[in-house]
């Protein structure tokens, strides 16, 4: 799921943060990285009571890129 899809189910981004017990900084990081971490995607699905599609590929790709960048330094 995208951040925009998740936000459609909450009145504000603040409400999403409050329900997930996270700070707005986390949401800004999700926006910057282009994905919501898997754990949070599952929790959002549970909170809204529907099954939005889980996006596995973007997080995996991000983790691989981060790992390869840290190995190059």
N, C-alpha and C positions, 0 to 999 in steps of 0.2 A: 504494500500500500504506500501511497505517497503521503507526504505531510498534508497536502491540500485535501486528499480524501479523508484523512483522519480528522482534520479540523472541521469538516462538514457536519460532524456528529457532536460538536461541542459549541456552545454559544460563543466562546472566545478562546483564544490560545491560553489565557490564564486558567480557564476552567480545565482544559486538557492537562496543563501542568499540575494543577491542584489534585485532579483525580489520579494522576500517575505518581504523585509525590516527588516531582522533579522541579528544577528551576527553569526559568525561561532561557537560560544559557544553553541547556540541553537542546531545546527546540531550535535555537539559533544554530547550533552545531549540526543538527539533523538537516536543517535547510542548507547550510554550507556544503555538507558532504553529499547531499542528495539522497539520503535514505534514513529510515527509522530503524534502529537496532531491532533484531528479531524478538528479543524478550519483550520490548515495548510494543511491537506489532501484535503479539499474542495477547498482551494485556489490554490493548485498545479494543481488540475484537471481543474480548470477554466483557469489557465495560459497556460497549455499545450493543452487545447482544446479537451481532450479525457477523458473518464471516467475510470480511474484506480479504482480497487476495494478499497473501504473504509474499513479500519480495525478498527472495533469498540471494539472488545474484549480485545485487549492488553492494551489500555488506561484505560478501565474500571477496568481491573484486577490490573493494577498499582495503580490506585487511591484507590482501596479497600485495597491493601497491605499497602500503605502509611498511610491510615487512621487507620488500625489495629495496625501498628507499633507505631504510635504516641499515641494511647490509651494505649498501654502496658507500655509506659515509664512514 
